[in-house]
Amino acid sequence: MPETGLTLADLEHRDFATVPEYAAVLRCDPRTVRSAIKAGEIPAVKVGTEYRIPVEWLRAATAPPLTAEQRAKLTRLLDSQPARSA
């Protein structure tokens, strides 16, 4: 039975999400998620016969894009950092 009504906040204290949980957050079919995993579009580890997806990746993948103002602030911040030597 697929998960329903699940949000990313529900996974806040977890390191990994199952395919049905990921599908519920994105409101898509679990088969779509499995296909994306097999195509290498979603990182996952296989545990037995099931996949686990890093919740941190899920957060990054669903985060809203930066606005032009946020991007400019980030660029200024990074440009102001001293260069690191190798």
Secondary structure, DSSP 4 states (H G I P E B T S, - for coil): ----S--GGGGTT-SEEEHHHHHHHHTS-HHHHHHHHHTTSS--EEETTEEEEEHHHHHHHHSPPPPHHHHHHHHHHHHHSPPPP-
